Amino acid sequence: MKKYFLKLTVLMVCSSALVFNAMASSHREAPLISNDPLADNTDVYAFRSPSDTNKVVFIADYIPFEHPAGGPNWYNFGENIRYEIHIDNNISTPGDDIIYRFTFTNVNEDGTTFFNIRLGKQNIKTTYNCEKSINGGASFTTIVANGIVPPNNIGPRSIEDPTVGLGASNYDALITAATATATGTAAEKIFCGPADDPFFVDLGGAFDLGGFRTAAQGARDGLAKQNCHSIVIEVPISAIQKAGKTTAQATSILDGEFIIGVYASASRPQITTLSTTGDKPATSGAWTQVSRLGMPLTNEVIIPVGMKDKWNALTPTSATEGQFIPYFKNPELALYMDDSQFGTAVPGLADLRIQKNSLGAFDFRNGKPGLYPLKGSPALDGTALSDANFGTILLPDATSPRAVDILPAFYTGVPNLRPYQLATGKPVGNPLAAGKPFINNFLPTLADYLRLNMAVPVTPRNSADFSRLGIVQAAVLGLTDSRFNTNASLQFIPNMDGFPNGRRLEDDVTTIELQAVGGVFLAAIGLYYDDYVVGGSPVTPQLVKTISFKEGVFKNDTTLKAGFPYVQAPWRGFTGASYVGPKSNIYGLGLGNTVIALNAFPSPFKTSTTFHYRLTVDAVNVRIDVLDAKGSRVTSINDGGKTKGDYYLNWSPATLSAGAYYARVIADGAKSNTFGLVKIK
């Protein structure tokens, strides 16, 4: 046996100006963690459940860039890793208040085969234990023991064949079987397993020095048809709120008592001992954090490459995070939205230009004074910017302009205090006045948390107002929509529950953060863009450019589930038709399949959807069967005889109840794969 000591080192190197180290939320974002994918946080989400608004959902994703056909050894949750979701719900107690800890065990059920699944056995089969602490980690209680992790979605024979595979009816059945209800009064619903990676971004454009492009210019989702491993928890809000309150007990939809901070982490033992005989490595020593994630893109586009490993190793507290604050007060990205710096060299960001003469007085370019000329002025009294409140943090000096907006968005949350209210209701030219409230996720700890106010209502996913632009769209509606801009009273504006107030799976965080660096929130509170003319509309051409800017890929490449676990099933490694029995002509190697069901769109749908299928040979009789969640046929739609080719069939089921369904195409007795669809009210 040879002993190798695994220890974290801090890279203290000088770095040149890099626009993006890794613009894939937190995929391979730092030098050390890029070599340890099993422990790599990729994303964290926190949102009120759209299917049960009395609950809140936490999702922590790990393991980046999983190719669906990445065998013979597919990625799995790692052993000797603590995967944790941390929740701070009380500013009067230091650090975490609630921690969910997951540890995983992998077992080889059959060492005689090179297949991952064969004859009903898995190699590797993964189970987990979930422990919960409600005292900041002082003690833990097991709430799920030997939980099931579904296997990777390898292919139809591996998953569905009853003779040589697992014999599941479909992959969603494995997800259902792996969903656990935790012991204890909270009765959390928990899922751990592979899933479609819900993040989306044009990696090719972003990596090429910020070369963002439109779809017409070739933007392509770098995460398309890639999987990750998700930990999903759905828990009653009353079990997370510090006093056990429900949202019915909130004093308002911005009640500060319902604000939480969330981050996820992964830790490993410090010492790994490698075996000379091929046995599993042995581990010992103290647990050491190797990855963490709260706000998306912090370590990617805020922290410079020479500090990224150090950032990953530190827990988010005021004592540890202070060294990173300079990068928020003058974010590097702002240099590429400033023509006096490098803005002309990055045409992909040409529509984003930071205010340099807002209201004829305030310059928010890097190194400029921003609102600091107001320091000490009686005009700041009663605002968040006064030293009696938070001015020492938000207006620290004359060279930290973005301490007033970027810093709180990432490190404190934004309070419902002047000036952090919409310009609606403010006298023109007075951004310090009271305006229309639209956000309060202020948890005054200088720490990188994803902050969520759980009192804010849910925007229905099928609402015409629902937007992937989150709080940016809420601000737009609050400023321009007659339903919301006629007075300064607090009211629910759609998407107030979106990023950066928590993070929904649908939220386009890349676009929102780029718009934020481009000054959109400054404009929203009355610090208008330079092209504003006194007496004119604050909706200036520059504001329109900013809110119209979208990173070239602004939605996921597949649907999301309407209910738990919300993330979509993982992409399948074998992309042909599904298993349909030993007598089918697709049984052997999957060649010669006569009918392939591709998808239904839109899904979820309200009144109608369109089926897309393909025939590889002519067929006399073609029909589409719609099945309920138990596999029972609900209806059949006949499509007559067809020659080989692609076909689209519109379906408007007036009497079909809302819910989840499956469909398959049958051509002259040959059955296609099944695929899911969701009807909503």
C-alpha positions in Angstrom: 0.0 0.0 0.0 1.2 3.4 -0.9 -0.1 6.5 0.9 -0.9 9.6 -0.9 -2.0 12.7 1.0 -4.8 14.6 -0.7 -4.6 18.2 0.4 -6.1 21.3 -0.9 -3.7 23.9 -2.2 -4.5 27.5 -2.9 -3.4 28.9 -6.3 -1.9 32.3 -5.6 -1.1 33.3 -9.1 -1.5 36.5 -11.0 -4.0 36.2 -13.8 -4.5 38.2 -16.9 -7.9 39.5 -17.8 -10.0 36.5 -18.7 -13.6 37.2 -19.6 -14.9 33.7 -18.8 -13.2 30.8 -17.2 -16.3 28.6 -17.4 -19.7 30.0 -18.2 -21.7 26.8 -17.5 -23.0 27.9 -14.1 -20.6 25.8 -12.0 -19.4 23.2 -14.4 -15.6 22.6 -14.2 -15.3 26.1 -12.9 -12.0 25.9 -11.0 -8.7 24.1 -11.7 -8.8 21.6 -8.8 -12.5 20.6 -9.0 -12.3 20.1 -12.8 -10.2 17.0 -12.0 -12.8 15.7 -9.5 -16.1 15.7 -11.4 -18.0 13.5 -8.9 -17.6 16.2 -6.3 -18.3 19.1 -8.6 -21.4 21.2 -7.8 -22.9 22.3 -11.1 -26.1 24.2 -10.0 -28.3 25.0 -7.1 -32.0 25.9 -7.4 -34.5 27.0 -4.7 -38.1 27.9 -5.4 -41.6 27.5 -4.2 -43.2 24.5 -5.6 -45.5 25.3 -8.6 -47.5 22.2 -7.9 -47.9 22.6 -4.1 -47.3 26.2 -3.1 -47.1 25.3 0.6 -43.7 23.7 -0.1 -40.3 24.8 -1.2 -38.0 22.9 -3.5 -34.2 22.6 -3.3 -32.2 21.0 -6.1 -28.4 20.5 -6.0 -26.8 19.2 -9.2 -23.4 17.5 -9.4 -21.2 15.9 -12.1 -20.9 18.1 -15.2 -21.1 17.1 -18.9 -22.3 13.5 -18.5 -22.7 12.1 -22.0 -25.7 9.8 -22.1 -23.7 7.1 -23.8 -20.7 7.5 -21.6 -20.1 3.8 -20.9 -19.0 1.3 -20.1 -18.6 3.1 -16.7 -21.3 5.7 -16.4 -21.0 8.5 -13.8 -22.5 7.9 -10.4 -22.6 9.8 -7.1 -19.2 9.2 -5.5 -18.4 7.3 -2.4 -16.4 9.0 0.4 -18.0 12.3 -0.5 -20.4 14.3 1.6 -23.0 16.1 -0.6 -24.8 18.7 1.5 -27.5 21.4 1.1 -27.1 24.2 3.7 -29.9 26.5 4.7 -29.6 29.7 6.8 -33.0 30.9 8.0 -32.1 33.0 11.0 -29.6 35.9 11.1 -29.4 35.8 14.9 -27.6 32.4 14.7 -24.2 32.1 13.0 -23.8 29.9 9.9 -26.1 27.1 8.9 -29.4 26.4 10.6 -30.5 23.3 8.6 -28.2 20.9 6.8 -29.2 17.9 4.6 -26.3 15.5 4.2 -26.2 12.7 1.6 -23.7 9.9 1.4 -23.7 7.2 -1.3 -22.6 3.6 -1.5 -21.9 1.7 -4.8 -22.2 -2.1 -5.0 -21.2 -4.3 -8.0 -24.0 -6.9 -8.2 -22.3 -9.0 -10.9 -18.6 -8.9 -11.4 -18.7 -11.4 -14.3 -19.9 -9.1 -17.0 -18.7 -5.9 -18.7 -22.2 -4.6 -19.1 -23.5 -2.0 -16.6 -26.9 -3.7 -16.4 -27.5 -7.4 -17.2 -30.0 -10.1 -16.1 -31.7 -7.8 -13.7 -28.5 -6.7 -11.9 -26.7 -3.4 -11.8 -23.1 -2.6 -12.0 -22.8 -0.2 -10.2 -25.9 -0.1 -8.0 -26.1 3.0 -5.9 -27.9 3.7 -2.6 -27.8 6.6 -0.3 -28.4 7.8 3.3 -29.8 11.2 4.0 -29.2 12.8 7.4 -30.7 16.1 8.6 -29.4 18.6 11.1 -31.5 21.3 12.6 -28.8 22.7 14.9 -26.2 23.9 12.4 -24.4 20.5 12.1 -24.0 19.8 15.8 -25.9 16.6 15.4 -27.6 14.7 12.6 -30.6 12.4 12.3 -31.0 9.8 9.5 -34.3 10.6 7.6 -33.7 8.2 4.6 -31.8 5.0 4.9 -30.8 2.9 1.9 -32.5 5.2 -0.6 -32.6 4.1 -4.2 -30.7 5.8 -6.9 -32.0 4.8 -10.4 -29.4 3.6 -12.9 -28.3 5.6 -15.8 -30.7 5.6 -18.7 -28.5 3.3 -20.8 -30.9 2.0 -23.4 -34.1 0.0 -24.0 -32.7 -3.5 -23.3 -31.0 -2.4 -20.2 -33.9 -0.6 -18.7 -37.1 -2.3 -20.1 -36.2 -5.8 -21.3 -37.7 -8.2 -18.7 -35.3 -11.0 -19.7 -31.9 -9.4 -20.0 -32.5 -6.0 -18.4 -34.3 -4.5 -15.4 -37.8 -5.0 -16.9 -39.1 -1.5 -16.0 -42.1 -0.3 -17.9 -40.2 2.9 -18.7 -37.6 5.1 -17.1 -40.1 7.3 -15.3 -41.2 4.2 -13.4 -37.7 4.0 -12.0 -37.9 7.7 -10.9 -41.2 7.0 -9.2 -39.8 4.0 -7.4 -36.7 6.0 -6.3 -38.8 8.8 -4.8 -38.6 8.6 -1.0 -40.6 10.1 1.8 -38.4 11.0 4.8 -39.1 10.1 8.3 -39.9 12.9 10.7 -42.6 15.6 10.9 -41.4 17.4 7.8 -41.9 14.3 5.7 -39.6 15.6 2.9 -40.0 14.1 -0.5 -36.5 13.2 -1.8 -35.0 12.1 -5.1 -31.4 11.4 -5.9 -30.4 10.3 -9.4 -29.4 11.1 -13.0 -31.3 13.7 -14.8 -31.2 16.0 -17.8 -28.9 18.9 -17.0 -31.4 21.8 -16.9 -28.8 24.5 -17.3 -28.5 26.1 -20.7 -25.9 28.4 -22.3 -24.0 29.0 -25.5 -20.6 27.7 -24.2 -18.9 28.1 -27.6 -19.8 31.8 -27.7 -19.1 32.5 -24.0 -15.7 30.9 -24.0 -14.5 32.8 -27.0 -13.9 36.0 -25.0 -17.6 36.7 -24.6 -18.6 36.1 -28.2 -22.3 35.8 -27.4 -24.3 35.2 -30.5 -27.9 34.8 -31.5 -29.5 31.6 -32.7 -29.3 32.9 -36.3 -25.6 33.4 -35.8 -25.1 29.8 -34.6 -25.6 29.9 -30.9 -25.8 26.3 -29.5 -26.6 25.0 -26.1 -23.3 23.5 -24.8 -25.3 21.4 -22.3 -27.8 20.1 -24.8 -28.6 16.4 -24.3 -26.1 16.2 -21.4 -27.0 14.7 -18.0 -26.0 15.4 -14.4 -26.9 13.9 -11.1 -29.6 15.7 -9.1 -30.5 15.8 -5.4 -34.1 17.1 -5.1 -35.8 17.9 -1.8 -39.4 19.1 -1.5 -40.3 20.2 2.0 -43.1 22.2 3.7 -42.2 25.9 4.0 -43.2 25.7 7.7 -40.4 23.2 8.2 -37.8 25.7 6.9 -39.2 29.0 8.2 -37.4 29.7 11.4 -40.5 29.9 13.6 -42.4 27.1 11.9 -44.8 29.6 10.2 -46.7 28.9 7.0 -47.0 31.6 4.3 -50.6 32.2 5.4 -49.0 33.8 8.5 -46.7 36.1 6.6 -47.3 39.8 7.2 -46.9 40.5 3.5 -45.6 38.9 0.3 -42.2 40.4 1.1 -42.1 39.4 4.8 -38.5 39.4 5.8 -39.1 36.6 8.3 -39.4 34.1 5.4 -36.0 34.8 3.8 -33.5 31.9 3.6 -30.0 31.6 2.2 -29.1 28.3 0.5 -25.9 26.8 -0.8 -24.7 23.3 -1.6 -21.3 21.8 -1.1 -19.2 18.6 -1.5 -16.5 17.5 0.9 -13.9 14.7 0.9 -11.6 13.2 3.5 -8.1 14.8 3.3 -6.2 11.5 3.0 -6.7 8.9 0.2 -4.7 5.6 0.3 -4.4 3.9 -3.1 -4.3 0.1 -3.3 -1.7 -1.8 -5.3 -4.2 -4.6 -5.9 -7.0 -2.6 -7.5 -9.2 -2.4 -4.4 -11.1 0.7 -3.6 -9.0 3.5 -2.2 -9.2 3.9 1.6 -9.8 7.4 3.0 -9.1 9.0 6.4 -8.5 12.4 7.9 -10.8 15.4 8.4 -13.5 16.2 5.9 -12.5 19.1 3.7 -14.8 21.1 1.4 -13.7 20.9 -2.2 -16.7 22.5 -4.0 -19.6 24.9 -3.1 -22.2 26.8 -5.0 -24.8 29.4 -4.0 -25.5 32.1 -6.5 -24.9 30.8 -10.1 -21.8 32.0 -11.9 -20.1 33.5 -8.9 -17.0 31.4 -9.2 -17.1 31.5 -13.0 -17.4 35.2 -13.8 -16.7 37.1 -10.6 -13.9 35.3 -8.8 -10.6 35.4 -10.8 -8.8 32.1 -11.8 -6.1 32.6 -9.2 -8.6 32.6 -6.4 -11.2 30.0 -7.6 -9.8 27.0 -5.7 -9.6 29.0 -2.5 -13.2 30.2 -2.9 -14.3 26.5 -3.3 -12.5 25.5 -0.1 -14.1 28.2 2.2 -17.5 28.0 3.8 -19.5 31.2 3.1 -19.3 33.4 6.2 -18.6 37.1 6.7 -15.2 36.2 8.2 -14.1 34.2 5.1 -15.8 36.0 2.3 -14.4 39.5 2.8 -11.4 38.9 0.7 -13.6 38.3 -2.3 -15.7 41.5 -2.0 -13.5 43.6 -4.3 -14.4 41.4 -7.2 -18.1 42.4 -6.7 -17.5 46.1 -6.3 -15.7 46.3 -9.6 -16.8 43.1 -11.6 -14.5 42.2 -14.4 -17.4 41.7 -16.8 -18.2 45.4 -16.6 -15.0 46.2 -18.4 -16.5 44.6 -21.5 -19.6 46.8 -21.3 -17.6 50.0 -21.2 -16.2 51.4 -24.5 -13.5 53.3 -22.6 -12.1 49.9 -21.6 -12.6 46.8 -23.7 -16.3 47.2 -24.8 -15.5 47.6 -28.5 -13.6 44.3 -28.5 -16.6 42.3 -27.4 -19.4 42.9 -29.9 -21.6 40.1 -28.4 -22.2 42.4 -25.5 -22.6 45.6 -27.5 -26.2 46.1 -26.4 -25.2 46.3 -22.7 -23.6 49.6 -21.7 -23.3 50.7 -18.1 -24.4 54.1 -17.0 -21.5 56.6 -17.0 -23.7 59.8 -16.6 -26.9 58.6 -15.0 -29.2 61.6 -14.2 -26.3 63.8 -15.4 -24.2 63.0 -12.3 -23.5 59.3 -11.5 -20.8 57.1 -13.2 -21.0 53.4 -12.5 -18.1 52.2 -14.6 -15.4 50.3 -12.8 -13.2 52.4 -10.5 -15.6 55.4 -10.8 -17.5 56.8 -7.8 -21.1 55.6 -8.5 -23.3 57.0 -5.8 -20.4 57.8 -3.4 -20.7 61.6 -4.0 -23.9 61.4 -1.9 -21.9 60.0 1.1 -22.9 61.8 4.2 -25.7 63.7 2.6 -29.0 64.0 4.5 -30.6 62.7 1.3 -29.4 59.2 2.4 -31.1 59.3 5.8 -33.5 56.4 6.2 -32.2 54.7 3.1 -30.2 51.4 3.0 -27.2 53.5 1.9 -26.9 55.6 5.1 -24.1 54.6 7.4 -26.7 54.1 10.1 -28.0 51.2 8.0 -25.7 49.5 5.5 -23.8 52.4 3.9 -20.4 51.2 5.1 -20.9 48.1 2.9 -23.0 49.6 0.0 -21.1 52.9 -0.3 -17.6 52.0 1.0 -15.4 54.3 -1.0 -15.1 56.5 -4.2 -13.8 53.6 -6.4 -16.4 50.8 -5.8 -19.4 51.8 -7.9 -21.1 48.3 -8.0 -21.1 47.8 -4.3 -24.5 49.4 -4.5 -26.1 46.8 -6.8 -23.9 43.8 -7.8 -22.5 43.3 -4.2 -25.9 43.0 -2.5 -27.4 40.9 -5.3 -24.7 38.3 -4.6 -23.6 38.8 -1.0 -26.4 40.3 1.1 -29.6 40.1 -0.8 -31.6 43.2 -1.7 -33.7 44.8 1.1 -37.1 46.4 0.6 -35.7 49.7 1.6 -35.1 52.9 -0.3 -33.6 53.1 -2.9 -34.2 49.4 -3.7 -37.7 50.0 -5.0 -39.0 50.5 -8.5 -39.0 53.9 -10.0 -42.8 53.6 -10.2 -44.1 56.2 -7.7 -40.7 58.0 -7.4 -40.4 61.7 -8.4 -38.5 61.9 -11.6 -34.8 62.3 -10.9 -35.0 61.2 -7.3 -34.0 57.5 -7.1 -33.7 57.7 -3.3 -37.4 58.3 -2.8 -39.8 55.5 -1.9 -41.1 53.6 -4.9 -43.0 50.4 -5.7 -41.6 47.4 -3.7 -40.6 44.4 -5.9 -37.9 42.5 -4.0 -36.8 41.6 -0.5 -34.4 38.8 0.0 -32.1 40.6 2.3 -30.2 38.3 4.6 -27.4 40.6 5.9 -24.6 38.1 6.0 -21.7 38.8 3.7 -21.9 35.3 2.2 -22.5 33.8 -1.2 -26.0 32.3 -0.8 -28.8 31.8 -3.2 -31.4 33.9 -1.3 -35.2 33.2 -1.4 -38.1 34.9 0.2 -40.5 32.1 0.6 -43.5 34.4 1.2 -43.5 35.6 -2.4 -46.3 33.9 -4.4 -45.7 31.5 -7.2 -46.0 32.6 -10.9 -47.9 29.7 -12.6 -45.8 28.1 -15.2 -48.7 28.3 -17.7 -49.3 32.0 -17.1 -48.9 34.3 -20.1 -46.9 36.5 -17.7 -44.4 33.8 -16.8 -40.9 34.8 -17.9 -37.5 33.2 -17.8 -36.1 36.7 -17.0 -37.3 36.5 -13.4 -37.0 39.7 -11.4 -35.9 41.6 -14.5 -39.3 40.9 -16.1 -41.0 41.7 -12.8 -39.3 45.1 -12.9 -40.3 45.7 -16.5 -44.0 44.9 -15.7 -43.9 47.1 -12.6 -42.5 50.0 -14.6 -44.5 49.7 -17.8 -47.7 47.6 -17.4 -50.9 49.4 -16.4 -51.9 46.6 -14.1 -48.9 47.4 -11.9 -47.5 50.9 -12.7 -50.4 53.2 -11.6 -49.4 53.3 -8.0 -46.5 52.5 -5.6 -48.4 50.1 -3.5 -47.0 46.6 -2.8 -48.7 44.0 -5.0 -47.6 40.7 -6.5 -46.0 41.3 -9.9 -45.5 38.1 -11.9 -42.0 36.7 -11.7 -41.2 38.3 -8.3 -40.5 34.6 -7.4 -37.8 34.4 -10.1 -34.0 34.8 -10.0 -32.3 36.4 -8.1 -35.1 35.8 -5.6 -34.3 32.1 -5.5 -33.8 30.4 -8.7 -36.4 28.5 -10.8 -35.3 25.7 -13.2 -36.6 27.8 -16.1 -34.7 31.0 -15.2 -32.2 32.3 -17.7 -29.6 33.2 -15.1 -26.9 34.0 -17.7 -29.0 36.6 -19.4 -30.2 38.1 -16.1 -26.7 38.4 -14.7 -25.4 40.0 -17.9 -28.2 42.5 -17.8 -27.5 43.2 -14.2 -23.9 43.9 -14.8 -25.1 46.1 -17.6 -27.0 48.2 -15.1 -30.6 47.1 -15.6 -31.4 47.1 -11.9 -29.9 50.6 -11.5 -32.2 51.8 -14.2 -35.2 50.0 -12.6 -34.8 52.0 -9.4 -34.5 55.3 -11.2 -30.8 55.6 -12.0 -31.7 55.8 -15.7 -29.4 55.2 -18.7 -27.4 58.0 -20.1 -29.8 58.6 -23.0 -32.6 59.6 -20.6 -33.9 63.1 -21.3 -35.4 65.1 -18.4 -39.1 65.1 -18.8 -39.0 62.2 -21.3 -39.7 58.5 -20.8 -37.3 56.4 -18.7 -37.9 53.6 -21.2 -35.0 54.8 -23.4 -33.5 53.1 -26.4 -30.6 51.9 -24.1 -33.0 50.4 -21.6 -34.9 48.6 -24.4 -31.6 47.2 -25.7 -30.7 46.0 -22.3 -34.0 44.3 -21.5 -34.2 42.9 -25.0 -30.7 41.4 -24.8 -30.7 37.6 -24.5 -27.8 35.2 -24.4 -28.2 33.1 -27.6 -29.6 30.1 -25.8 -32.3 31.1 -23.3 -34.2 27.9 -22.5 -33.5 24.2 -21.8 -33.4 21.8 -24.7 -36.2 19.7 -23.3 -39.3 20.0 -21.1 -39.3 20.1 -17.3 -41.6 17.9 -15.2 -44.7 19.7 -13.9 -44.4 18.0 -10.5 -41.8 16.3 -8.4 -38.8 15.9 -9.0 -39.2 18.7 -11.6 -36.0 17.8 -13.4 -36.5 15.8 -16.6 -35.5 12.1 -16.9 -31.9 11.7 -18.1 -31.2 11.5 -21.8 -30.9 7.9 -23.0 -27.6 6.5 -24.3 -29.3 4.4 -27.0 -31.3 6.8 -29.1 -33.3 4.3 -31.2 -36.8 3.0 -30.4 -37.6 1.5 -27.0 -37.8 -2.2 -26.2 -41.2 -3.6 -27.1 -40.7 -7.4 -26.6 -38.7 -10.3 -27.9 -40.9 -10.7 -31.1 -40.4 -7.1 -32.2 -38.1 -6.5 -35.1 -36.1 -4.0 -33.0 -35.2 -6.5 -30.4 -31.8 -7.7 -31.5 -29.4 -4.8 -32.1 -32.1 -2.2 -32.5 -31.8 -2.1 -36.2 -34.6 -2.0 -38.7 -37.2 -0.4 -36.4 -40.2 0.5 -38.5 -41.7 3.3 -36.4 -40.1 5.8 -34.1 -42.0 8.2 -31.9 -40.0 11.4 -31.6 -42.0 13.8 -29.4 -45.1 15.9 -28.7 -45.0 19.7 -28.7 -45.8 21.7 -26.9 -45.7 19.8 -23.7 -47.1 20.7 -21.2 -50.1 21.7 -23.3 -53.5 23.2 -22.5 -55.8 22.6 -25.5 -53.7 20.9 -28.2 -50.4 19.3 -29.0 -48.8 17.9 -32.1 -47.3 14.4 -32.3 -44.2 13.9 -34.4 -43.3 10.4 -35.6 -41.2 8.7 -38.3 -41.8 5.6 -40.4 -38.9 3.8 -42.0 -41.2 1.6 -44.1 -44.7 2.0 -45.6 -47.6 1.2 -43.2 -51.2 0.4 -44.0 -52.6 1.3 -40.5 -51.1 3.8 -38.2 -52.5 4.9 -34.8 -51.3 6.7 -31.7 -52.2 5.2 -28.3 -52.3 7.6 -25.3 -51.7 5.8 -22.0 -52.2 7.0 -18.4 -49.4 6.9 -15.7 -50.3 3.3 -15.0 -49.9 2.2 -18.6 -53.6 1.8 -19.3 -54.8 3.0 -22.7 -56.8 6.2 -22.5 -57.6 6.7 -26.2 -56.4 5.9 -29.7 -56.0 8.3 -32.6 -56.1 6.8 -36.1 -53.9 8.3 -38.7 -54.6 5.9 -41.6 -52.1 4.5 -44.1 -48.7 6.2 -44.6 -45.6 5.9 -46.7 -42.3 6.1 -45.0 -41.2 9.5 -43.8 -41.9 12.0 -41.0 -45.4 12.9 -39.9 -47.1 15.4 -37.7 -50.5 14.9 -36.2 -52.3 17.6 -34.2 -54.5 16.5 -31.3 -57.0 18.5 -29.3 -58.3 16.4 -26.5 -61.3 18.4 -25.1 -62.3 15.9 -22.4 -58.9 14.7 -21.3 -58.2 15.5 -17.6 -55.1 17.4 -16.6 -52.2 15.1 -15.7 -49.2 13.2 -17.0 -49.6 10.7 -19.9 -47.5 8.6 -22.3 -48.0 8.0 -25.9 -46.7 5.5 -28.5 -47.2 5.0 -32.2 -48.3 1.6 -33.6 -47.8 0.9 -37.4 -49.1 -2.4 -38.7 -48.6 -3.9 -35.2 -45.1 -2.6 -34.6 -44.9 -0.4 -31.5 -42.7 2.6 -31.1 -41.0 3.8 -28.0 -43.2 5.7 -25.5 -42.7 9.3 -24.6 -44.3 11.6 -22.0 -46.6 14.5 -22.3 -48.4 16.6 -19.8 -51.9 18.3 -20.0 -52.5 21.3 -17.8 -55.7 23.1 -16.9 
